[in-house]
Structures are given as structure tokens and as C-alpha cells.
Amino acid sequence: MATHAPLLMAYPNAQLLRLGKYGLEPTTVEQTDHYRVMREFCADPRGFVEATLAE
């Protein structure tokens, strides 16, 4: 299942795969772009939005 839903990605024993340079590669929730972006947003929502709009 292709998804960006954090609840599904964190499901116990879920196998996460990322499409990399050499095909599908195993990954963890913490290594996904979705997780990193959400973590950055939650740490500083106002700063995140300001930085995003400034680009």
C-alpha cells in the first residue's frame, strides 16, 4: 500500500519501503520525509510556515 499516513506507517511490524537509486529499499518511519517534515513543523509551527512561505 502506498501511503503517507503516519498511523499506517507506524503500524506494528509494518514493512516500509522507499524507492531509491537501486530500487526498493527498507526504511523506518523516522527516515521518511513525511516524518521529518512533520517533526520540524511540530517543533516550530510558526517558523516552519514562515520559512516555507519565504521560499
DAZIRA-V62168 format. One record per residue. RES is the residue in one letter. PHI is phi in radians with two decimals (* if undefined). OMEGA is omega in radians with two decimals (none if undefined). Layout:
RES/PHI/OMEGA + RES/PHI/OMEGA
This chain:
M/*/3.08 + A/-1.55/-3.11 + T/-2.74/3.00 + H/-2.08/-3.11 + A/-1.23/-3.09 + P/-1.07/3.12 + L/-1.13/3.11 + L/-1.27/3.13 + M/-1.15/-3.11 + A/-1.60/-3.13 + Y/-1.00/-3.12 + P/-0.94/3.13 + N/1.15/3.08 + A/-1.16/3.08 + Q/-1.80/-3.14 + L/-1.73/3.13 + L/-2.18/3.10 + R/-2.10/3.08 + L/-1.42/-3.11 + G/-1.94/-3.11 + K/-1.01/-3.07 + Y/-1.94/3.13 + G/1.91/-3.11 + L/-1.33/-3.13 + E/-2.25/3.07 + P/-1.14/3.13 + T/-2.56/3.08 + T/-2.04/3.12 + V/-0.98/-3.08 + E/-1.13/-3.14 + Q/-1.59/-3.11 + T/-1.39/3.09 + D/-1.07/-3.13 + H/-1.00/-3.13 + Y/-1.10/-3.11 + R/-1.08/3.14 + V/-1.16/-3.14 + M/-1.15/3.12 + R/-1.14/3.11 + E/-1.11/3.12 + F/-1.10/-3.10 + C/-1.14/3.13 + A/-1.22/-3.09 + D/-2.75/-3.07 + P/-0.97/-3.11 + R/-1.12/3.13 + G/-1.10/3.12 + F/-1.09/-3.13 + V/-1.14/3.12 + E/-1.06/3.13 + A/-1.15/-3.13 + T/-1.17/-3.13 + L/-1.27/-3.13 + A/-1.33/-3.09 + E/-1.34/none
